[in-house]
Amino acid sequence: MAMGNNLNRRPNSKFGQIPVQEGETYDVEIEGIGEKGDGIAKVKGYVIIVPNVKKGDKVKVKINAVRGKVSFGEVIGQAEPAQEGEEAQEAAEESDEDAEMDEDTDEEEVEEPDEEEK
C-alpha cells in the first residue's frame, strides 16, 4: 500500500494543517486570559498564547514557536481594522468556536435538580 506524500504538511488532529507558521504575523483579538496570566487568541480555532495583553485587545502578533496544539507569539503592534466582509466571517467563526467551547464546559457544570425532585 503506497502512502501519500505528506512531508510538507503539519498535521493536527483537530485542524488538519496548523493555520499559523513560525515567523509569520497575524491580527488577532485576545479572547481570554490563561492560568498564568497570558492572553489567549485563536486563528481558525488554533490557540496562540500571547503575554502582556488583556482580554479584548486587538493586536498584531508574530508567531515565535509552534508546539503541537498551541503556538506562542509576541505583540508587535495594533491589529489593522477588519474590512466589512472579514468582520462578518470572523463573527461567524467566533460563534462556532463559542458553541464548541460551551459544549466542552457543559460536562463540568453541576446539574440542578429537576423540579419533580424538589
Phi and psi in degrees as GROMACS dihedral restraints (atoms count N, CA, C in turn):
[ dihedral_restraints ]
;  ai    aj    ak    al  type     phi  dphi    fc
    3     4     5     6     1   -87.4    20    10
    4     5     6     7     1   139.4    20    10
    6     7     8     9     1   -99.5    20    10
    7     8     9    10     1   145.9    20    10
    9    10    11    12     1   -68.3    20    10
   10    11    12    13     1   158.9    20    10
   12    13    14    15     1   -85.9    20    10
   13    14    15    16     1   100.8    20    10
   15    16    17    18     1  -113.9    20    10
   16    17    18    19     1    28.3    20    10
   18    19    20    21     1   -64.0    20    10
   19    20    21    22     1   -32.4    20    10
   21    22    23    24     1   -91.4    20    10
   22    23    24    25     1     1.0    20    10
   24    25    26    27     1   -96.0    20    10
   25    26    27    28     1   138.6    20    10
   27    28    29    30     1  -106.6    20    10
   28    29    30    31     1    94.6    20    10
   30    31    32    33     1   -71.2    20    10
   31    32    33    34     1   149.9    20    10
   33    34    35    36     1  -150.8    20    10
   34    35    36    37     1   124.7    20    10
   36    37    38    39     1   -54.3    20    10
   37    38    39    40     1   -37.6    20    10
   39    40    41    42     1   -86.1    20    10
   40    41    42    43     1   -31.6    20    10
   42    43    44    45     1  -111.7    20    10
   43    44    45    46     1    -1.5    20    10
   45    46    47    48     1    71.7    20    10
   46    47    48    49     1  -107.5    20    10
   48    49    50    51     1   -86.0    20    10
   49    50    51    52     1   144.9    20    10
   51    52    53    54     1   -71.6    20    10
   52    53    54    55     1   125.5    20    10
   54    55    56    57     1   -80.8    20    10
   55    56    57    58     1     3.1    20    10
   57    58    59    60     1  -125.7    20    10
   58    59    60    61     1   157.4    20    10
   60    61    62    63     1  -132.6    20    10
   61    62    63    64     1   145.9    20    10
   63    64    65    66     1   -57.7    20    10
   64    65    66    67     1   137.4    20    10
   66    67    68    69     1    88.8    20    10
   67    68    69    70     1   -15.5    20    10
   69    70    71    72     1   -85.9    20    10
   70    71    72    73     1   159.5    20    10
   72    73    74    75     1  -114.6    20    10
   73    74    75    76     1   148.9    20    10
   75    76    77    78     1  -143.1    20    10
   76    77    78    79     1   142.7    20    10
   78    79    80    81     1   -88.3    20    10
   79    80    81    82     1   125.3    20    10
   81    82    83    84     1  -137.7    20    10
   82    83    84    85     1   162.5    20    10
   84    85    86    87     1  -113.6    20    10
   85    86    87    88     1   135.1    20    10
   87    88    89    90     1   -75.5    20    10
   88    89    90    91     1   115.6    20    10
   90    91    92    93     1   -89.4    20    10
   91    92    93    94     1   -21.5    20    10
   93    94    95    96     1  -170.2    20    10
   94    95    96    97     1   179.5    20    10
   96    97    98    99     1  -122.7    20    10
   97    98    99   100     1   130.6    20    10
   99   100   101   102     1   -78.6    20    10
  100   101   102   103     1   177.5    20    10
  102   103   104   105     1   -57.0    20    10
  103   104   105   106     1   -33.9    20    10
  105   106   107   108     1   -93.8    20    10
  106   107   108   109     1     6.7    20    10
  108   109   110   111     1    93.3    20    10
  109   110   111   112     1    -0.9    20    10
  111   112   113   114     1   -83.6    20    10
  112   113   114   115     1   152.3    20    10
  114   115   116   117     1   -75.9    20    10
  115   116   117   118     1   153.1    20    10
  117   118   119   120     1  -121.8    20    10
  118   119   120   121     1   121.0    20    10
  120   121   122   123     1  -123.8    20    10
  121   122   123   124     1   166.9    20    10
  123   124   125   126     1  -138.5    20    10
  124   125   126   127     1   145.0    20    10
  126   127   128   129     1  -122.6    20    10
  127   128   129   130     1   114.4    20    10
  129   130   131   132     1    52.3    20    10
  130   131   132   133     1    39.0    20    10
  132   133   134   135     1    85.3    20    10
  133   134   135   136     1    -7.0    20    10
  135   136   137   138     1   -88.8    20    10
  136   137   138   139     1   130.4    20    10
  138   139   140   141     1   -79.1    20    10
  139   140   141   142     1   135.1    20    10
  141   142   143   144     1  -123.9    20    10
  142   143   144   145     1   124.7    20    10
  144   145   146   147     1   -91.7    20    10
  145   146   147   148     1   126.9    20    10
  147   148   149   150     1  -132.1    20    10
  148   149   150   151     1   116.9    20    10
  150   151   152   153     1   -77.0    20    10
  151   152   153   154     1   161.8    20    10
  153   154   155   156     1    62.3    20    10
  154   155   156   157     1    41.8    20    10
  156   157   158   159     1  -136.1    20    10
  157   158   159   160     1   170.0    20    10
  159   160   161   162     1  -128.9    20    10
  160   161   162   163     1   160.3    20    10
  162   163   164   165     1   -56.1    20    10
  163   164   165   166     1   133.8    20    10
  165   166   167   168     1    95.9    20    10
  166   167   168   169     1   -14.5    20    10
  168   169   170   171     1   -62.4    20    10
  169   170   171   172     1   138.4    20    10
  171   172   173   174     1  -111.0    20    10
  172   173   174   175     1   110.1    20    10
  174   175   176   177     1  -132.5    20    10
  175   176   177   178     1   161.1    20    10
  177   178   179   180     1   -97.9    20    10
  178   179   180   181     1   125.0    20    10
  180   181   182   183     1  -118.6    20    10
  181   182   183   184     1   146.7    20    10
  183   184   185   186     1  -104.3    20    10
  184   185   186   187     1   130.1    20    10
  186   187   188   189     1   -80.1    20    10
  187   188   189   190     1   120.4    20    10
  189   190   191   192     1   -95.3    20    10
  190   191   192   193     1   -28.2    20    10
  192   193   194   195     1  -155.5    20    10
  193   194   195   196     1   139.8    20    10
  195   196   197   198     1  -115.5    20    10
  196   197   198   199     1   121.2    20    10
  198   199   200   201     1  -131.2    20    10
  199   200   201   202     1    81.2    20    10
  201   202   203   204     1    66.2    20    10
  202   203   204   205     1  -110.0    20    10
  204   205   206   207     1   -81.5    20    10
  205   206   207   208     1   -11.0    20    10
  207   208   209   210     1  -137.4    20    10
  208   209   210   211     1   163.1    20    10
  210   211   212   213     1  -131.5    20    10
  211   212   213   214     1   166.4    20    10
  213   214   215   216     1  -125.6    20    10
  214   215   216   217     1   131.7    20    10
  216   217   218   219     1  -134.4    20    10
  217   218   219   220     1   171.5    20    10
  219   220   221   222     1  -131.2    20    10
  220   221   222   223     1   148.1    20    10
  222   223   224   225     1   -72.7    20    10
  223   224   225   226     1   130.6    20    10
  225   226   227   228     1  -121.0    20    10
  226   227   228   229     1     1.8    20    10
  228   229   230   231     1   163.4    20    10
  229   230   231   232     1  -174.2    20    10
  231   232   233   234     1   -85.4    20    10
  232   233   234   235     1   147.0    20    10
  234   235   236   237     1   -67.8    20    10
  235   236   237   238     1   147.4    20    10
  237   238   239   240     1   -78.2    20    10
  238   239   240   241     1   146.1    20    10
  240   241   242   243     1   -59.6    20    10
  241   242   243   244     1   137.3    20    10
  243   244   245   246     1   -76.4    20    10
  244   245   246   247     1   148.9    20    10
  246   247   248   249     1   -82.4    20    10
  247   248   249   250     1   164.7    20    10
  249   250   251   252     1   -53.0    20    10
  250   251   252   253     1   -48.1    20    10
  252   253   254   255     1   -63.8    20    10
  253   254   255   256     1   -37.7    20    10
  255   256   257   258     1   -67.6    20    10
  256   257   258   259     1   -38.9    20    10
  258   259   260   261     1   -61.6    20    10
  259   260   261   262     1   -43.6    20    10
  261   262   263   264     1   -64.7    20    10
  262   263   264   265     1   -41.4    20    10
  264   265   266   267     1   -66.5    20    10
  265   266   267   268     1   -43.3    20    10
  267   268   269   270     1   -63.8    20    10
  268   269   270   271     1   -39.9    20    10
  270   271   272   273     1   -63.2    20    10
  271   272   273   274     1   -40.2    20    10
  273   274   275   276     1   -65.4    20    10
  274   275   276   277     1   -42.8    20    10
  276   277   278   279     1   -64.3    20    10
  277   278   279   280     1   -41.0    20    10
  279   280   281   282     1   -64.4    20    10
  280   281   282   283     1   -39.5    20    10
  282   283   284   285     1   -67.1    20    10
  283   284   285   286     1   -36.0    20    10
  285   286   287   288     1   -63.8    20    10
  286   287   288   289     1   -43.1    20    10
  288   289   290   291     1   -66.2    20    10
  289   290   291   292     1   -40.3    20    10
  291   292   293   294     1   -61.6    20    10
  292   293   294   295     1   -40.0    20    10
  294   295   296   297     1   -63.5    20    10
  295   296   297   298     1   -41.6    20    10
  297   298   299   300     1   -63.2    20    10
  298   299   300   301     1   -42.4    20    10
  300   301   302   303     1   -65.3    20    10
  301   302   303   304     1   -38.7    20    10
  303   304   305   306     1   -62.2    20    10
  304   305   306   307     1   -41.1    20    10
  306   307   308   309     1   -62.1    20    10
  307   308   309   310     1   -40.2    20    10
  309   310   311   312     1   -66.4    20    10
  310   311   312   313     1   -37.8    20    10
  312   313   314   315     1   -84.5    20    10
  313   314   315   316     1   -16.2    20    10
  315   316   317   318     1   -57.7    20    10
  316   317   318   319     1   -36.2    20    10
  318   319   320   321     1   -65.9    20    10
  319   320   321   322     1   -29.3    20    10
  321   322   323   324     1   -84.3    20    10
  322   323   324   325     1   -18.3    20    10
  324   325   326   327     1   -73.7    20    10
  325   326   327   328     1   149.1    20    10
  327   328   329   330     1   -84.1    20    10
  328   329   330   331     1   130.5    20    10
  330   331   332   333     1   -78.9    20    10
  331   332   333   334     1   137.9    20    10
  333   334   335   336     1   -87.5    20    10
  334   335   336   337     1   148.1    20    10
  336   337   338   339     1   -65.9    20    10
  337   338   339   340     1   148.1    20    10
  339   340   341   342     1   -66.6    20    10
  340   341   342   343     1   157.4    20    10
  342   343   344   345     1   -61.4    20    10
  343   344   345   346     1   -30.0    20    10
  345   346   347   348     1   -64.9    20    10
  346   347   348   349     1   -30.2    20    10
  348   349   350   351     1   -80.7    20    10
  349   350   351   352     1   -15.0    20    10
